[in-house]
Amino acid sequence: MHAFSSDTIAAKATPPGKGGVGIIRISGQEAPKLALELLGVIPEPRKAMFSGFKASDGNLIDQGLALYFKKPNSFTGEDVLELHGHGGTVVMDLLLQRVIGLGARLARPGEFSERAFLNNKIDLAQAEAIADLIEASSAAAARSAIQSLQGHFSEEVTRLVEQVTALRMYVEAAIDFPEEEVDFLSDGNILVQLQNIILQLNKTLDRTRQGAALNEGLRVVIVGHPNAGKSSLLNYLSGEQTAIVSDQPGTTRDVLKEDILIDGMPLRLIDTAGLRDSSDQIEAEGVRRAFNEVSQADRVLLVVDASETETDLERHELVKKFSDQASKLIILRNKIDLTNDLYSSDTLGYPVINVSAKTGQGITELKEHLKSCIGFEGQETVYLARRRHLDALNRANSHFENAQQQLLVYQAGELVAEELRQAQNVLGEITGEFRSDDLLGKIFSTFCIGK
């Protein structure tokens, strides 16, 4: 994160390449002065003005529309000038060079949004929503990013923070003023408020998981023994012949990744090498990478042969090997077109789905199950979210649970107050109310230059 600067910044606000229109965006205290140099006049705020854009020798670089937004009524909260010219690569470069020659500097990635945040025009979650809207991979993701940009997610987090603040005030007042003889540890009021906060947080977590899946995609890893049909499954789901399919075991030796959409839900499918002991160094490396992908997966599809009985599955080597991934594991009995032996099981502790990667039988059921894993109903979510939001909410939840334990088991009022303080700080990371420079720097560095 860079220290806030009063420099005037400039950048192309349109993608590189040729187009009908190209936009140069300028923000900072020198914007009015640059308008005089470039246009000969400062445009009336918030009204488009047709003008030529002058070079240093007085000749025209281009002509088009100029828009001036006087602070604080602009996106960044600063004086902003936008030059809408013709979208040719050369003419845009010449115009940007002219602006920089007049004293502006090239903006860093995301610096316009960063300034909007630092000038309290948007909060951190809304700033991220701008980037997410630009990068949206589906209509549902775009609609949800708009919801987040409008502040719905931030409002929900703010309500949580307000509840925590009120509870902290009650706890700390009771600690600081014991002469009031309020037995706050046993009067039940704190416990009720804390349980209400945890309930609200869990509702927010459920929506955030769906928002994160819309934004970043559900990460699904396909594993199994060689020749189980993993590559055929990847090809059927993606609709492409991405993976080589062969009767020869060990065909897939590296990790193959394919991004698809299931009813608007992004899905990252990852095909892995067949899991077996091998003296082949390349194949052994593929197996190592497969296990690494499993550790990062949201769901693991374990593909087994449909000839495997329920008893076979209970004893299955890979089922046992992935027992530590129980919450992620889905067993796919593949090649049911050959056996027609259909069954599901509730005794294993894992979902069992019968499929045929050759004919497509059972694929619809698999897709519906993946959607249900995150509560995806094919509708727009309240907001789009990121993995860091999920992480913050989970950490806050841990602090609330610790506070509840300190209250019920140890009756340690000071530790209850400390857990609430830490939870409040963690929730504040989402909107930027509580932040570190490293966090902001990491977030805004992922934005495009003109935002």
Secondary structure as GFF3:
##gff-version 3
##sequence-region A 1 451
A	DSSP	beta_strand	9	12	.	.	.	ID=ss1
A	DSSP	beta_strand	19	27	.	.	.	ID=ss2
A	DSSP	alpha_helix	31	39	.	.	.	ID=ss3
A	DSSP	beta_strand	49	54	.	.	.	ID=ss4
A	DSSP	beta_strand	60	69	.	.	.	ID=ss5
A	DSSP	beta_strand	80	87	.	.	.	ID=ss6
A	DSSP	alpha_helix	89	101	.	.	.	ID=ss7
A	DSSP	beta_strand	105	106	.	.	.	ID=ss8
A	DSSP	alpha_helix	111	118	.	.	.	ID=ss9
A	DSSP	alpha_helix	124	135	.	.	.	ID=ss10
A	DSSP	alpha_helix	139	149	.	.	.	ID=ss11
A	DSSP	alpha_helix	152	176	.	.	.	ID=ss12
A	DSSP	three_ten_helix	178	180	.	.	.	ID=ss13
A	DSSP	alpha_helix	189	216	.	.	.	ID=ss14
A	DSSP	beta_strand	218	224	.	.	.	ID=ss15
A	DSSP	alpha_helix	230	238	.	.	.	ID=ss16
A	DSSP	beta_strand	256	262	.	.	.	ID=ss17
A	DSSP	beta_strand	265	271	.	.	.	ID=ss18
A	DSSP	alpha_helix	281	296	.	.	.	ID=ss19
A	DSSP	beta_strand	299	305	.	.	.	ID=ss20
A	DSSP	alpha_helix	310	315	.	.	.	ID=ss21
A	DSSP	alpha_helix	317	321	.	.	.	ID=ss22
A	DSSP	three_ten_helix	323	325	.	.	.	ID=ss23
A	DSSP	beta_strand	329	334	.	.	.	ID=ss24
A	DSSP	alpha_helix	336	339	.	.	.	ID=ss25
A	DSSP	beta_strand	352	354	.	.	.	ID=ss26
A	DSSP	alpha_helix	363	373	.	.	.	ID=ss27
A	DSSP	alpha_helix	387	405	.	.	.	ID=ss28
A	DSSP	pi_helix	406	410	.	.	.	ID=ss29
A	DSSP	alpha_helix	413	431	.	.	.	ID=ss30
A	DSSP	alpha_helix	437	444	.	.	.	ID=ss31
###
